[in-house]
Amino acid sequence: MNWGAVLAPYTQVVEELKVKLKGMRAQFEYDSRHSPIEFITGRVKPISSILEKAESRQIPLKYIEKELQDIAGLRVVCQFVDDIYTVVSMLRSRNDLTIIEERDYVSEKKESGYRSYHIIIEYPVETIEGMKKIVAEIQIRTLAMNFWATNEHSLNYKYKGRIPVEIKERLQRAAEAAFKLDEEMSKIKNEVQEAQRIFRSK
């Protein structure tokens, strides 16, 4: 399999969407309005991870583009929980992508404590073979959710998905603490935003 040729359109999707989402963020700033987007990251899944996932799900390589929805992944990190839903409705109103699935793990957290909003999209890219629709995943979460998820991901990698019970319990407590932090910050959201506006105007 020519991985370079297979993954090139996915790289294009990540780069194009990063530019567009950063453009959305900039527009809020030009208007001196609170931007629901704090920062954006994106990546194309490494080949080793693609192979690992395909093997664990028993997906033949010729079907990976159809079956794996997160080969191209973007992460939109927000300051407040409300901002997540603002970003979701902004994405729903765009006509340059098609939403094919939404999973709300913010209001319905996973058993592990994981919270995030996942949107699976189809995005058209121009290739030398013509237009191709690429499936990508956009995760939207707060800074606190991102901090927790990044650490949980590292531990999952270390323990190959079998995190010891004691650490699992600590992670669940940490997830609740992170969500408490988000809830408390939401209560002083207006104060924080006003302070940021004053800071920016200087």
Secondary structure as a PSIPRED ss2 file (coil, helix, strand):
# PSIPRED VFORMAT (PSIPRED V4.0)

   1 M C   1.000  0.000  0.000
   2 N C   1.000  0.000  0.000
   3 W H   0.000  1.000  0.000
   4 G H   0.000  1.000  0.000
   5 A H   0.000  1.000  0.000
   6 V H   0.000  1.000  0.000
   7 L H   0.000  1.000  0.000
   8 A H   0.000  1.000  0.000
   9 P H   0.000  1.000  0.000
  10 Y H   0.000  1.000  0.000
  11 T H   0.000  1.000  0.000
  12 Q H   0.000  1.000  0.000
  13 V H   0.000  1.000  0.000
  14 V H   0.000  1.000  0.000
  15 E H   0.000  1.000  0.000
  16 E H   0.000  1.000  0.000
  17 L H   0.000  1.000  0.000
  18 K H   0.000  1.000  0.000
  19 V H   0.000  1.000  0.000
  20 K H   0.000  1.000  0.000
  21 L H   0.000  1.000  0.000
  22 K H   0.000  1.000  0.000
  23 G H   0.000  1.000  0.000
  24 M H   0.000  1.000  0.000
  25 R H   0.000  1.000  0.000
  26 A H   0.000  1.000  0.000
  27 Q H   0.000  1.000  0.000
  28 F H   0.000  1.000  0.000
  29 E H   0.000  1.000  0.000
  30 Y H   0.000  1.000  0.000
  31 D C   1.000  0.000  0.000
  32 S C   1.000  0.000  0.000
  33 R C   1.000  0.000  0.000
  34 H C   1.000  0.000  0.000
  35 S C   1.000  0.000  0.000
  36 P C   1.000  0.000  0.000
  37 I C   1.000  0.000  0.000
  38 E C   1.000  0.000  0.000
  39 F E   0.000  0.000  1.000
  40 I E   0.000  0.000  1.000
  41 T E   0.000  0.000  1.000
  42 G E   0.000  0.000  1.000
  43 R E   0.000  0.000  1.000
  44 V E   0.000  0.000  1.000
  45 K C   1.000  0.000  0.000
  46 P C   1.000  0.000  0.000
  47 I H   0.000  1.000  0.000
  48 S H   0.000  1.000  0.000
  49 S H   0.000  1.000  0.000
  50 I H   0.000  1.000  0.000
  51 L H   0.000  1.000  0.000
  52 E H   0.000  1.000  0.000
  53 K H   0.000  1.000  0.000
  54 A H   0.000  1.000  0.000
  55 E H   0.000  1.000  0.000
  56 S H   0.000  1.000  0.000
  57 R C   1.000  0.000  0.000
  58 Q C   1.000  0.000  0.000
  59 I C   1.000  0.000  0.000
  60 P C   1.000  0.000  0.000
  61 L H   0.000  1.000  0.000
  62 K H   0.000  1.000  0.000
  63 Y H   0.000  1.000  0.000
  64 I H   0.000  1.000  0.000
  65 E H   0.000  1.000  0.000
  66 K H   0.000  1.000  0.000
  67 E H   0.000  1.000  0.000
  68 L C   1.000  0.000  0.000
  69 Q C   1.000  0.000  0.000
  70 D C   1.000  0.000  0.000
  71 I C   1.000  0.000  0.000
  72 A E   0.000  0.000  1.000
  73 G E   0.000  0.000  1.000
  74 L E   0.000  0.000  1.000
  75 R E   0.000  0.000  1.000
  76 V E   0.000  0.000  1.000
  77 V E   0.000  0.000  1.000
  78 C E   0.000  0.000  1.000
  79 Q C   1.000  0.000  0.000
  80 F C   1.000  0.000  0.000
  81 V H   0.000  1.000  0.000
  82 D H   0.000  1.000  0.000
  83 D H   0.000  1.000  0.000
  84 I H   0.000  1.000  0.000
  85 Y H   0.000  1.000  0.000
  86 T H   0.000  1.000  0.000
  87 V H   0.000  1.000  0.000
  88 V H   0.000  1.000  0.000
  89 S H   0.000  1.000  0.000
  90 M H   0.000  1.000  0.000
  91 L H   0.000  1.000  0.000
  92 R H   0.000  1.000  0.000
  93 S C   1.000  0.000  0.000
  94 R C   1.000  0.000  0.000
  95 N C   1.000  0.000  0.000
  96 D C   1.000  0.000  0.000
  97 L C   1.000  0.000  0.000
  98 T E   0.000  0.000  1.000
  99 I E   0.000  0.000  1.000
 100 I E   0.000  0.000  1.000
 101 E E   0.000  0.000  1.000
 102 E E   0.000  0.000  1.000
 103 R E   0.000  0.000  1.000
 104 D E   0.000  0.000  1.000
 105 Y C   1.000  0.000  0.000
 106 V C   1.000  0.000  0.000
 107 S C   1.000  0.000  0.000
 108 E C   1.000  0.000  0.000
 109 K C   1.000  0.000  0.000
 110 K C   1.000  0.000  0.000
 111 E C   1.000  0.000  0.000
 112 S C   1.000  0.000  0.000
 113 G C   1.000  0.000  0.000
 114 Y C   1.000  0.000  0.000
 115 R C   1.000  0.000  0.000
 116 S C   1.000  0.000  0.000
 117 Y E   0.000  0.000  1.000
 118 H E   0.000  0.000  1.000
 119 I E   0.000  0.000  1.000
 120 I E   0.000  0.000  1.000
 121 I E   0.000  0.000  1.000
 122 E E   0.000  0.000  1.000
 123 Y E   0.000  0.000  1.000
 124 P E   0.000  0.000  1.000
 125 V E   0.000  0.000  1.000
 126 E E   0.000  0.000  1.000
 127 T E   0.000  0.000  1.000
 128 I C   1.000  0.000  0.000
 129 E C   1.000  0.000  0.000
 130 G E   0.000  0.000  1.000
 131 M E   0.000  0.000  1.000
 132 K E   0.000  0.000  1.000
 133 K E   0.000  0.000  1.000
 134 I E   0.000  0.000  1.000
 135 V E   0.000  0.000  1.000
 136 A E   0.000  0.000  1.000
 137 E E   0.000  0.000  1.000
 138 I E   0.000  0.000  1.000
 139 Q E   0.000  0.000  1.000
 140 I E   0.000  0.000  1.000
 141 R E   0.000  0.000  1.000
 142 T E   0.000  0.000  1.000
 143 L H   0.000  1.000  0.000
 144 A H   0.000  1.000  0.000
 145 M H   0.000  1.000  0.000
 146 N H   0.000  1.000  0.000
 147 F H   0.000  1.000  0.000
 148 W H   0.000  1.000  0.000
 149 A H   0.000  1.000  0.000
 150 T H   0.000  1.000  0.000
 151 N H   0.000  1.000  0.000
 152 E H   0.000  1.000  0.000
 153 H H   0.000  1.000  0.000
 154 S H   0.000  1.000  0.000
 155 L H   0.000  1.000  0.000
 156 N H   0.000  1.000  0.000
 157 Y H   0.000  1.000  0.000
 158 K H   0.000  1.000  0.000
 159 Y C   1.000  0.000  0.000
 160 K C   1.000  0.000  0.000
 161 G C   1.000  0.000  0.000
 162 R C   1.000  0.000  0.000
 163 I C   1.000  0.000  0.000
 164 P C   1.000  0.000  0.000
 165 V H   0.000  1.000  0.000
 166 E H   0.000  1.000  0.000
 167 I H   0.000  1.000  0.000
 168 K H   0.000  1.000  0.000
 169 E H   0.000  1.000  0.000
 170 R H   0.000  1.000  0.000
 171 L H   0.000  1.000  0.000
 172 Q H   0.000  1.000  0.000
 173 R H   0.000  1.000  0.000
 174 A H   0.000  1.000  0.000
 175 A H   0.000  1.000  0.000
 176 E H   0.000  1.000  0.000
 177 A H   0.000  1.000  0.000
 178 A H   0.000  1.000  0.000
 179 F H   0.000  1.000  0.000
 180 K H   0.000  1.000  0.000
 181 L H   0.000  1.000  0.000
 182 D H   0.000  1.000  0.000
 183 E H   0.000  1.000  0.000
 184 E H   0.000  1.000  0.000
 185 M H   0.000  1.000  0.000
 186 S H   0.000  1.000  0.000
 187 K H   0.000  1.000  0.000
 188 I C   1.000  0.000  0.000
 189 K H   0.000  1.000  0.000
 190 N H   0.000  1.000  0.000
 191 E H   0.000  1.000  0.000
 192 V H   0.000  1.000  0.000
 193 Q H   0.000  1.000  0.000
 194 E H   0.000  1.000  0.000
 195 A H   0.000  1.000  0.000
 196 Q H   0.000  1.000  0.000
 197 R H   0.000  1.000  0.000
 198 I H   0.000  1.000  0.000
 199 F H   0.000  1.000  0.000
 200 R H   0.000  1.000  0.000
 201 S H   0.000  1.000  0.000
 202 K C   1.000  0.000  0.000
